[in-house]
């Protein structure tokens, strides 16, 4: 399935304590991966007003640009918007197809 998709990669910089939309609603989404490549922990949620620690928590990378926590959906992929928040700020890579 994923081989036939067109993938879009987006790098999102999160400011400290600032709710940020990672992806908008997409009823055609068939794949989604989110990875924390920054040095601050991040909470990912389906709520437009995310609360730190009240969602999917992704650990930080050991160094900027490294491999932190990640989440991948390839079956039962959510189509609604997804938001994130980080107390210290961080960088997140989103791959959508």
Phi and psi in radians as a Rosetta constraint file:
Dihedral C 1 N 2 CA 2 C 2 CIRCULARHARMONIC -1.163 0.35
Dihedral N 2 CA 2 C 2 N 3 CIRCULARHARMONIC -0.409 0.35
Dihedral C 2 N 3 CA 3 C 3 CIRCULARHARMONIC -1.116 0.35
Dihedral N 3 CA 3 C 3 N 4 CIRCULARHARMONIC -0.509 0.35
Dihedral C 3 N 4 CA 4 C 4 CIRCULARHARMONIC -1.558 0.35
Dihedral N 4 CA 4 C 4 N 5 CIRCULARHARMONIC -0.003 0.35
Dihedral C 4 N 5 CA 5 C 5 CIRCULARHARMONIC -1.549 0.35
Dihedral N 5 CA 5 C 5 N 6 CIRCULARHARMONIC 2.677 0.35
Dihedral C 5 N 6 CA 6 C 6 CIRCULARHARMONIC -1.635 0.35
Dihedral N 6 CA 6 C 6 N 7 CIRCULARHARMONIC 2.197 0.35
Dihedral C 6 N 7 CA 7 C 7 CIRCULARHARMONIC -1.796 0.35
Dihedral N 7 CA 7 C 7 N 8 CIRCULARHARMONIC 2.469 0.35
Dihedral C 7 N 8 CA 8 C 8 CIRCULARHARMONIC -2.084 0.35
Dihedral N 8 CA 8 C 8 N 9 CIRCULARHARMONIC 2.185 0.35
Dihedral C 8 N 9 CA 9 C 9 CIRCULARHARMONIC -1.884 0.35
Dihedral N 9 CA 9 C 9 N 10 CIRCULARHARMONIC 2.256 0.35
Dihedral C 9 N 10 CA 10 C 10 CIRCULARHARMONIC -2.257 0.35
Dihedral N 10 CA 10 C 10 N 11 CIRCULARHARMONIC 2.347 0.35
Dihedral C 10 N 11 CA 11 C 11 CIRCULARHARMONIC -1.797 0.35
Dihedral N 11 CA 11 C 11 N 12 CIRCULARHARMONIC 2.162 0.35
Dihedral C 11 N 12 CA 12 C 12 CIRCULARHARMONIC -2.035 0.35
Dihedral N 12 CA 12 C 12 N 13 CIRCULARHARMONIC 2.173 0.35
Dihedral C 12 N 13 CA 13 C 13 CIRCULARHARMONIC -1.691 0.35
Dihedral N 13 CA 13 C 13 N 14 CIRCULARHARMONIC 2.157 0.35
Dihedral C 13 N 14 CA 14 C 14 CIRCULARHARMONIC -1.746 0.35
Dihedral N 14 CA 14 C 14 N 15 CIRCULARHARMONIC 2.216 0.35
Dihedral C 14 N 15 CA 15 C 15 CIRCULARHARMONIC -1.346 0.35
Dihedral N 15 CA 15 C 15 N 16 CIRCULARHARMONIC 2.795 0.35
Dihedral C 15 N 16 CA 16 C 16 CIRCULARHARMONIC -1.060 0.35
Dihedral N 16 CA 16 C 16 N 17 CIRCULARHARMONIC 2.264 0.35
Dihedral C 16 N 17 CA 17 C 17 CIRCULARHARMONIC 0.966 0.35
Dihedral N 17 CA 17 C 17 N 18 CIRCULARHARMONIC 0.575 0.35
Dihedral C 17 N 18 CA 18 C 18 CIRCULARHARMONIC -2.095 0.35
Dihedral N 18 CA 18 C 18 N 19 CIRCULARHARMONIC 2.020 0.35
Dihedral C 18 N 19 CA 19 C 19 CIRCULARHARMONIC -1.134 0.35
Dihedral N 19 CA 19 C 19 N 20 CIRCULARHARMONIC 2.342 0.35
Dihedral C 19 N 20 CA 20 C 20 CIRCULARHARMONIC -2.401 0.35
Dihedral N 20 CA 20 C 20 N 21 CIRCULARHARMONIC 2.364 0.35
Dihedral C 20 N 21 CA 21 C 21 CIRCULARHARMONIC -1.347 0.35
Dihedral N 21 CA 21 C 21 N 22 CIRCULARHARMONIC 2.231 0.35
Dihedral C 21 N 22 CA 22 C 22 CIRCULARHARMONIC -1.543 0.35
Dihedral N 22 CA 22 C 22 N 23 CIRCULARHARMONIC -0.766 0.35
Dihedral C 22 N 23 CA 23 C 23 CIRCULARHARMONIC -2.516 0.35
Dihedral N 23 CA 23 C 23 N 24 CIRCULARHARMONIC 2.614 0.35
Dihedral C 23 N 24 CA 24 C 24 CIRCULARHARMONIC -1.540 0.35
Dihedral N 24 CA 24 C 24 N 25 CIRCULARHARMONIC -3.127 0.35
Dihedral C 24 N 25 CA 25 C 25 CIRCULARHARMONIC -1.126 0.35
Dihedral N 25 CA 25 C 25 N 26 CIRCULARHARMONIC 2.367 0.35
Dihedral C 25 N 26 CA 26 C 26 CIRCULARHARMONIC -2.619 0.35
Dihedral N 26 CA 26 C 26 N 27 CIRCULARHARMONIC 1.756 0.35
Dihedral C 26 N 27 CA 27 C 27 CIRCULARHARMONIC -1.241 0.35
Dihedral N 27 CA 27 C 27 N 28 CIRCULARHARMONIC -0.190 0.35
Dihedral C 27 N 28 CA 28 C 28 CIRCULARHARMONIC -1.738 0.35
Dihedral N 28 CA 28 C 28 N 29 CIRCULARHARMONIC 0.055 0.35
Dihedral C 28 N 29 CA 29 C 29 CIRCULARHARMONIC -1.115 0.35
Dihedral N 29 CA 29 C 29 N 30 CIRCULARHARMONIC 2.248 0.35
Dihedral C 29 N 30 CA 30 C 30 CIRCULARHARMONIC -2.092 0.35
Dihedral N 30 CA 30 C 30 N 31 CIRCULARHARMONIC -0.142 0.35
Dihedral C 30 N 31 CA 31 C 31 CIRCULARHARMONIC -2.675 0.35
Dihedral N 31 CA 31 C 31 N 32 CIRCULARHARMONIC 2.487 0.35
Dihedral C 31 N 32 CA 32 C 32 CIRCULARHARMONIC -2.676 0.35
Dihedral N 32 CA 32 C 32 N 33 CIRCULARHARMONIC 2.281 0.35
Dihedral C 32 N 33 CA 33 C 33 CIRCULARHARMONIC -2.323 0.35
Dihedral N 33 CA 33 C 33 N 34 CIRCULARHARMONIC 2.432 0.35
Dihedral C 33 N 34 CA 34 C 34 CIRCULARHARMONIC -2.271 0.35
Dihedral N 34 CA 34 C 34 N 35 CIRCULARHARMONIC 2.236 0.35
Dihedral C 34 N 35 CA 35 C 35 CIRCULARHARMONIC -2.313 0.35
Dihedral N 35 CA 35 C 35 N 36 CIRCULARHARMONIC 2.363 0.35
Dihedral C 35 N 36 CA 36 C 36 CIRCULARHARMONIC -1.504 0.35
Dihedral N 36 CA 36 C 36 N 37 CIRCULARHARMONIC 1.947 0.35
Dihedral C 36 N 37 CA 37 C 37 CIRCULARHARMONIC -1.874 0.35
Dihedral N 37 CA 37 C 37 N 38 CIRCULARHARMONIC 0.040 0.35
Dihedral C 37 N 38 CA 38 C 38 CIRCULARHARMONIC -1.683 0.35
Dihedral N 38 CA 38 C 38 N 39 CIRCULARHARMONIC -3.139 0.35
Dihedral C 38 N 39 CA 39 C 39 CIRCULARHARMONIC -1.734 0.35
Dihedral N 39 CA 39 C 39 N 40 CIRCULARHARMONIC 0.175 0.35
Dihedral C 39 N 40 CA 40 C 40 CIRCULARHARMONIC -2.003 0.35
Dihedral N 40 CA 40 C 40 N 41 CIRCULARHARMONIC 2.503 0.35
Dihedral C 40 N 41 CA 41 C 41 CIRCULARHARMONIC -1.124 0.35
Dihedral N 41 CA 41 C 41 N 42 CIRCULARHARMONIC 2.687 0.35
Dihedral C 41 N 42 CA 42 C 42 CIRCULARHARMONIC -2.371 0.35
Dihedral N 42 CA 42 C 42 N 43 CIRCULARHARMONIC 2.528 0.35
Dihedral C 42 N 43 CA 43 C 43 CIRCULARHARMONIC -1.918 0.35
Dihedral N 43 CA 43 C 43 N 44 CIRCULARHARMONIC 2.245 0.35
Dihedral C 43 N 44 CA 44 C 44 CIRCULARHARMONIC -1.944 0.35
Dihedral N 44 CA 44 C 44 N 45 CIRCULARHARMONIC 2.386 0.35
Dihedral C 44 N 45 CA 45 C 45 CIRCULARHARMONIC -2.657 0.35
Dihedral N 45 CA 45 C 45 N 46 CIRCULARHARMONIC 2.927 0.35
Dihedral C 45 N 46 CA 46 C 46 CIRCULARHARMONIC -1.657 0.35
Dihedral N 46 CA 46 C 46 N 47 CIRCULARHARMONIC 0.043 0.35
Dihedral C 46 N 47 CA 47 C 47 CIRCULARHARMONIC -1.643 0.35
Dihedral N 47 CA 47 C 47 N 48 CIRCULARHARMONIC 2.357 0.35
Dihedral C 47 N 48 CA 48 C 48 CIRCULARHARMONIC -1.140 0.35
Dihedral N 48 CA 48 C 48 N 49 CIRCULARHARMONIC -0.375 0.35
Dihedral C 48 N 49 CA 49 C 49 CIRCULARHARMONIC -2.049 0.35
Dihedral N 49 CA 49 C 49 N 50 CIRCULARHARMONIC 1.301 0.35
Dihedral C 49 N 50 CA 50 C 50 CIRCULARHARMONIC -1.155 0.35
Dihedral N 50 CA 50 C 50 N 51 CIRCULARHARMONIC 2.639 0.35
Dihedral C 50 N 51 CA 51 C 51 CIRCULARHARMONIC -2.063 0.35
Dihedral N 51 CA 51 C 51 N 52 CIRCULARHARMONIC 2.309 0.35
Dihedral C 51 N 52 CA 52 C 52 CIRCULARHARMONIC -1.001 0.35
Dihedral N 52 CA 52 C 52 N 53 CIRCULARHARMONIC 2.230 0.35
Dihedral C 52 N 53 CA 53 C 53 CIRCULARHARMONIC 1.487 0.35
Dihedral N 53 CA 53 C 53 N 54 CIRCULARHARMONIC -0.065 0.35
Dihedral C 53 N 54 CA 54 C 54 CIRCULARHARMONIC -1.960 0.35
Dihedral N 54 CA 54 C 54 N 55 CIRCULARHARMONIC 1.112 0.35
Dihedral C 54 N 55 CA 55 C 55 CIRCULARHARMONIC 3.047 0.35
Dihedral N 55 CA 55 C 55 N 56 CIRCULARHARMONIC -2.748 0.35
Dihedral C 55 N 56 CA 56 C 56 CIRCULARHARMONIC -1.385 0.35
Dihedral N 56 CA 56 C 56 N 57 CIRCULARHARMONIC 2.055 0.35
Dihedral C 56 N 57 CA 57 C 57 CIRCULARHARMONIC -1.686 0.35
Dihedral N 57 CA 57 C 57 N 58 CIRCULARHARMONIC 2.248 0.35
Dihedral C 57 N 58 CA 58 C 58 CIRCULARHARMONIC -1.982 0.35
Dihedral N 58 CA 58 C 58 N 59 CIRCULARHARMONIC 2.156 0.35
Dihedral C 58 N 59 CA 59 C 59 CIRCULARHARMONIC -1.126 0.35
Dihedral N 59 CA 59 C 59 N 60 CIRCULARHARMONIC 2.695 0.35
Dihedral C 59 N 60 CA 60 C 60 CIRCULARHARMONIC -1.325 0.35
Dihedral N 60 CA 60 C 60 N 61 CIRCULARHARMONIC 2.849 0.35
Dihedral C 60 N 61 CA 61 C 61 CIRCULARHARMONIC -1.311 0.35
Dihedral N 61 CA 61 C 61 N 62 CIRCULARHARMONIC 2.727 0.35
Dihedral C 61 N 62 CA 62 C 62 CIRCULARHARMONIC -1.252 0.35
Dihedral N 62 CA 62 C 62 N 63 CIRCULARHARMONIC -0.365 0.35
Dihedral C 62 N 63 CA 63 C 63 CIRCULARHARMONIC -2.617 0.35
Dihedral N 63 CA 63 C 63 N 64 CIRCULARHARMONIC 2.690 0.35
Dihedral C 63 N 64 CA 64 C 64 CIRCULARHARMONIC -0.957 0.35
Dihedral N 64 CA 64 C 64 N 65 CIRCULARHARMONIC 2.320 0.35
Dihedral C 64 N 65 CA 65 C 65 CIRCULARHARMONIC 1.468 0.35
Dihedral N 65 CA 65 C 65 N 66 CIRCULARHARMONIC -0.017 0.35
Dihedral C 65 N 66 CA 66 C 66 CIRCULARHARMONIC -1.451 0.35
Dihedral N 66 CA 66 C 66 N 67 CIRCULARHARMONIC -2.943 0.35
Dihedral C 66 N 67 CA 67 C 67 CIRCULARHARMONIC -1.760 0.35
Dihedral N 67 CA 67 C 67 N 68 CIRCULARHARMONIC 1.837 0.35
Dihedral C 67 N 68 CA 68 C 68 CIRCULARHARMONIC -1.686 0.35
Dihedral N 68 CA 68 C 68 N 69 CIRCULARHARMONIC -2.813 0.35
Dihedral C 68 N 69 CA 69 C 69 CIRCULARHARMONIC -1.126 0.35
Dihedral N 69 CA 69 C 69 N 70 CIRCULARHARMONIC 2.663 0.35
Dihedral C 69 N 70 CA 70 C 70 CIRCULARHARMONIC -2.539 0.35
Dihedral N 70 CA 70 C 70 N 71 CIRCULARHARMONIC 2.818 0.35
Dihedral C 70 N 71 CA 71 C 71 CIRCULARHARMONIC -2.454 0.35
Dihedral N 71 CA 71 C 71 N 72 CIRCULARHARMONIC 2.357 0.35
Dihedral C 71 N 72 CA 72 C 72 CIRCULARHARMONIC -2.264 0.35
Dihedral N 72 CA 72 C 72 N 73 CIRCULARHARMONIC 2.321 0.35
Dihedral C 72 N 73 CA 73 C 73 CIRCULARHARMONIC -2.026 0.35
Dihedral N 73 CA 73 C 73 N 74 CIRCULARHARMONIC 2.135 0.35
Dihedral C 73 N 74 CA 74 C 74 CIRCULARHARMONIC -2.240 0.35
Dihedral N 74 CA 74 C 74 N 75 CIRCULARHARMONIC -0.170 0.35
Dihedral C 74 N 75 CA 75 C 75 CIRCULARHARMONIC -2.342 0.35
Dihedral N 75 CA 75 C 75 N 76 CIRCULARHARMONIC 2.509 0.35
Dihedral C 75 N 76 CA 76 C 76 CIRCULARHARMONIC 0.915 0.35
Dihedral N 76 CA 76 C 76 N 77 CIRCULARHARMONIC 0.923 0.35
Dihedral C 76 N 77 CA 77 C 77 CIRCULARHARMONIC -1.317 0.35
Dihedral N 77 CA 77 C 77 N 78 CIRCULARHARMONIC 2.241 0.35
Dihedral C 77 N 78 CA 78 C 78 CIRCULARHARMONIC -1.161 0.35
Dihedral N 78 CA 78 C 78 N 79 CIRCULARHARMONIC 2.483 0.35
Dihedral C 78 N 79 CA 79 C 79 CIRCULARHARMONIC -1.879 0.35
Dihedral N 79 CA 79 C 79 N 80 CIRCULARHARMONIC -0.161 0.35
Dihedral C 79 N 80 CA 80 C 80 CIRCULARHARMONIC -1.422 0.35
Dihedral N 80 CA 80 C 80 N 81 CIRCULARHARMONIC 2.910 0.35
Dihedral C 80 N 81 CA 81 C 81 CIRCULARHARMONIC -1.061 0.35
Dihedral N 81 CA 81 C 81 N 82 CIRCULARHARMONIC 2.643 0.35
Dihedral C 81 N 82 CA 82 C 82 CIRCULARHARMONIC -2.239 0.35
Dihedral N 82 CA 82 C 82 N 83 CIRCULARHARMONIC 2.368 0.35
Dihedral C 82 N 83 CA 83 C 83 CIRCULARHARMONIC -2.123 0.35
Dihedral N 83 CA 83 C 83 N 84 CIRCULARHARMONIC 2.809 0.35
Dihedral C 83 N 84 CA 84 C 84 CIRCULARHARMONIC -2.499 0.35
Dihedral N 84 CA 84 C 84 N 85 CIRCULARHARMONIC 2.758 0.35
Dihedral C 84 N 85 CA 85 C 85 CIRCULARHARMONIC -2.610 0.35
Dihedral N 85 CA 85 C 85 N 86 CIRCULARHARMONIC 2.555 0.35
Dihedral C 85 N 86 CA 86 C 86 CIRCULARHARMONIC -2.462 0.35
Dihedral N 86 CA 86 C 86 N 87 CIRCULARHARMONIC 2.316 0.35
Dihedral C 86 N 87 CA 87 C 87 CIRCULARHARMONIC -1.181 0.35
Dihedral N 87 CA 87 C 87 N 88 CIRCULARHARMONIC -0.646 0.35
Dihedral C 87 N 88 CA 88 C 88 CIRCULARHARMONIC -1.692 0.35
Dihedral N 88 CA 88 C 88 N 89 CIRCULARHARMONIC -0.186 0.35
Dihedral C 88 N 89 CA 89 C 89 CIRCULARHARMONIC 1.521 0.35
Dihedral N 89 CA 89 C 89 N 90 CIRCULARHARMONIC 2.618 0.35
Dihedral C 89 N 90 CA 90 C 90 CIRCULARHARMONIC -2.916 0.35
Dihedral N 90 CA 90 C 90 N 91 CIRCULARHARMONIC -3.101 0.35
Dihedral C 90 N 91 CA 91 C 91 CIRCULARHARMONIC -2.155 0.35
Dihedral N 91 CA 91 C 91 N 92 CIRCULARHARMONIC 2.374 0.35
Dihedral C 91 N 92 CA 92 C 92 CIRCULARHARMONIC -2.202 0.35
Dihedral N 92 CA 92 C 92 N 93 CIRCULARHARMONIC 2.383 0.35
Dihedral C 92 N 93 CA 93 C 93 CIRCULARHARMONIC -1.815 0.35
Dihedral N 93 CA 93 C 93 N 94 CIRCULARHARMONIC 2.285 0.35
Dihedral C 93 N 94 CA 94 C 94 CIRCULARHARMONIC -2.084 0.35
Dihedral N 94 CA 94 C 94 N 95 CIRCULARHARMONIC 2.242 0.35
Dihedral C 94 N 95 CA 95 C 95 CIRCULARHARMONIC -2.075 0.35
Dihedral N 95 CA 95 C 95 N 96 CIRCULARHARMONIC 2.155 0.35
Dihedral C 95 N 96 CA 96 C 96 CIRCULARHARMONIC -2.233 0.35
Dihedral N 96 CA 96 C 96 N 97 CIRCULARHARMONIC 2.432 0.35
